[in-house]
């Protein structure tokens, strides 16, 4: 008798858990994100360059320039021989 009652309680709780209304989490105002596809389509691909000292391939916006040569960091730029030397 008690076993059957326990089974009905478990079935009722399971049905309630499945059928209960779900809470929808909404992002705070002003922080809505764009979908990944729209964000990627809005920005153009960036030009990649090679470091003159080590050959590392990196974005041109992060380059340290010395005339026509580009470096990945100031240490490589400072360690590289100058054109006139």
Buried (B, 14 or more C-beta within 10 A) or exposed (E): EEEEEEEEEEEEEEEEEEEEEEEEEEEEEEEEEEEEEEEEEEEEEEEEBBBBBEEEEBEEEEBBEBEEBBBBBEEBBEEBEEEEE
